[in-house]
């Protein structure tokens, strides 16, 4: 973890039986403590993969915003604010 510098966006379904929530929380805390830009987003009623329409839209919008901020830059080719 000491070498991780990549901004990280973590999604977690509250009813995920494959990956315990504690693992996502531990990753989030470890990155934040090291000054790595990170965000943890929890989705109620979701398992290991999003099924609810509004959650899927939220995930896409957050991912695009994250990539514009930390990765690819704005989709329209302009400068990031």
Short mmCIF file of the C-alpha atoms (twelve columns), coordinates in Angstrom:
data_MODEL
# 
_entry.id   MODEL 
# 
loop_
_atom_site.group_PDB 
_atom_site.id 
_atom_site.type_symbol 
_atom_site.label_atom_id 
_atom_site.label_alt_id 
_atom_site.label_comp_id 
_atom_site.label_asym_id 
_atom_site.label_seq_id 
_atom_site.Cartn_x 
_atom_site.Cartn_y 
_atom_site.Cartn_z 
_atom_site.pdbx_PDB_model_num 
ATOM 1  C CA . UNK A 1  0.000   0.000   0.000   1 
ATOM 2  C CA . UNK A 2  2.866   2.379   0.642   1 
ATOM 3  C CA . UNK A 3  3.630   2.593   -3.093  1 
ATOM 4  C CA . UNK A 4  0.047   3.118   -4.310  1 
ATOM 5  C CA . UNK A 5  -0.507  6.597   -5.747  1 
ATOM 6  C CA . UNK A 6  -3.311  5.955   -8.251  1 
ATOM 7  C CA . UNK A 7  -6.572  7.770   -7.448  1 
ATOM 8  C CA . UNK A 8  -9.031  5.011   -6.590  1 
ATOM 9  C CA . UNK A 9  -12.829 4.853   -6.765  1 
ATOM 10 C CA . UNK A 10 -14.309 1.921   -4.821  1 
ATOM 11 C CA . UNK A 11 -17.888 0.697   -5.307  1 
ATOM 12 C CA . UNK A 12 -19.518 -1.721  -2.897  1 
ATOM 13 C CA . UNK A 13 -22.967 -3.298  -2.699  1 
ATOM 14 C CA . UNK A 14 -24.223 -3.488  0.883   1 
ATOM 15 C CA . UNK A 15 -25.478 -7.050  0.304   1 
ATOM 16 C CA . UNK A 16 -22.326 -8.323  -1.417  1 
ATOM 17 C CA . UNK A 17 -21.616 -11.857 -0.170  1 
ATOM 18 C CA . UNK A 18 -18.400 -12.320 -2.200  1 
ATOM 19 C CA . UNK A 19 -16.436 -9.395  -0.795  1 
ATOM 20 C CA . UNK A 20 -17.009 -8.279  2.796   1 
ATOM 21 C CA . UNK A 21 -17.652 -4.545  3.192   1 
ATOM 22 C CA . UNK A 22 -14.758 -4.403  5.663   1 
ATOM 23 C CA . UNK A 23 -12.309 -5.096  2.822   1 
ATOM 24 C CA . UNK A 24 -13.508 -2.090  0.853   1 
ATOM 25 C CA . UNK A 25 -13.466 0.051   3.980   1 
ATOM 26 C CA . UNK A 26 -9.909  -1.051  4.834   1 
ATOM 27 C CA . UNK A 27 -8.723  -0.214  1.307   1 
ATOM 28 C CA . UNK A 28 -10.416 3.182   1.479   1 
ATOM 29 C CA . UNK A 29 -8.908  4.046   4.877   1 
ATOM 30 C CA . UNK A 30 -5.417  2.850   3.911   1 
ATOM 31 C CA . UNK A 31 -5.414  4.981   0.759   1 
ATOM 32 C CA . UNK A 32 -6.808  8.054   2.532   1 
ATOM 33 C CA . UNK A 33 -4.196  7.780   5.281   1 
ATOM 34 C CA . UNK A 34 -1.499  7.841   2.589   1 
ATOM 35 C CA . UNK A 35 -2.975  10.908  0.869   1 
ATOM 36 C CA . UNK A 36 -4.178  9.026   -2.210  1 
ATOM 37 C CA . UNK A 37 -7.364  10.501  -3.688  1 
ATOM 38 C CA . UNK A 38 -10.040 7.913   -3.024  1 
ATOM 39 C CA . UNK A 39 -13.767 7.585   -2.641  1 
ATOM 40 C CA . UNK A 40 -15.900 4.729   -1.309  1 
ATOM 41 C CA . UNK A 41 -19.443 4.502   -2.664  1 
ATOM 42 C CA . UNK A 42 -21.881 2.077   -1.051  1 
ATOM 43 C CA . UNK A 43 -25.077 0.966   -2.745  1 
ATOM 44 C CA . UNK A 44 -27.972 -0.295  -0.605  1 
ATOM 45 C CA . UNK A 45 -29.713 -3.539  -1.625  1 
ATOM 46 C CA . UNK A 46 -26.958 -4.393  -4.148  1 
ATOM 47 C CA . UNK A 47 -24.905 -7.558  -4.289  1 
ATOM 48 C CA . UNK A 48 -21.653 -8.184  -6.222  1 
ATOM 49 C CA . UNK A 49 -22.645 -6.104  -9.223  1 
ATOM 50 C CA . UNK A 50 -25.245 -3.409  -9.568  1 
ATOM 51 C CA . UNK A 51 -28.742 -4.286  -10.732 1 
ATOM 52 C CA . UNK A 52 -30.928 -1.290  -9.850  1 
ATOM 53 C CA . UNK A 53 -31.242 1.168   -12.724 1 
ATOM 54 C CA . UNK A 54 -30.534 4.309   -10.685 1 
ATOM 55 C CA . UNK A 55 -27.473 2.719   -9.095  1 
ATOM 56 C CA . UNK A 56 -26.100 1.751   -12.504 1 
ATOM 57 C CA . UNK A 57 -26.621 5.304   -13.793 1 
ATOM 58 C CA . UNK A 58 -24.929 6.697   -10.679 1 
ATOM 59 C CA . UNK A 59 -21.965 4.353   -11.162 1 
ATOM 60 C CA . UNK A 60 -21.529 5.433   -14.787 1 
ATOM 61 C CA . UNK A 61 -21.783 9.138   -13.950 1 
ATOM 62 C CA . UNK A 62 -19.311 8.808   -11.079 1 
ATOM 63 C CA . UNK A 63 -16.885 6.828   -13.238 1 
ATOM 64 C CA . UNK A 64 -16.983 9.405   -16.039 1 
ATOM 65 C CA . UNK A 65 -16.466 12.270  -13.573 1 
ATOM 66 C CA . UNK A 66 -13.598 10.383  -11.906 1 
ATOM 67 C CA . UNK A 67 -11.877 9.713   -15.220 1 
ATOM 68 C CA . UNK A 68 -12.306 13.329  -16.301 1 
ATOM 69 C CA . UNK A 69 -10.756 14.488  -13.044 1 
ATOM 70 C CA . UNK A 70 -7.941  11.958  -12.589 1 
ATOM 71 C CA . UNK A 71 -7.506  10.130  -15.849 1 
ATOM 72 C CA . UNK A 72 -8.499  11.021  -19.334 1 
ATOM 73 C CA . UNK A 73 -9.588  14.623  -18.959 1 
ATOM 74 C CA . UNK A 74 -12.934 16.002  -20.149 1 
ATOM 75 C CA . UNK A 75 -14.839 14.016  -22.764 1 
ATOM 76 C CA . UNK A 76 -15.360 17.165  -24.878 1 
ATOM 77 C CA . UNK A 77 -11.625 17.815  -25.087 1 
ATOM 78 C CA . UNK A 78 -11.791 20.979  -22.972 1 
ATOM 79 C CA . UNK A 79 -9.816  21.593  -19.812 1 
ATOM 80 C CA . UNK A 80 -10.926 20.163  -16.479 1 
ATOM 81 C CA . UNK A 81 -12.303 22.605  -13.948 1 
# 
